[in-house]
Amino acid sequence: MAIADVYDALVSKRVYKPAMPHDQAVCIVAAEAGTHFDPELSAIFMEVAAQFRDISEELSDESPENAVT
């Protein structure tokens, strides 16, 4: 769960920070493999990182289909 939580925090816009690009967030997760994150889970994350990007974009508050009208 930590990898998903950190990824979401990095790529999501917050009142105190802009959203980080997907590629930069993936690099941070990769850099923390073996220290902050389990290396095996980090490797699995790297294999499915594109799916994380797609889901994040689909569910983003910035996504047109999620806009409040």
Sequence and secondary structure as in RCSB ss.txt:
>XXXX:A:sequence
MAIADVYDALVSKRVYKPAMPHDQAVCIVAAEAGTHFDPELSAIFMEVAAQFRDISEELSDESPENAVT
>XXXX:A:secstr
 HHHHHHHHHHS BTTB    HHHHHHHHHHTBTTTB HHHHHHHHHHHHHHHHHHHHH TTSGGG   
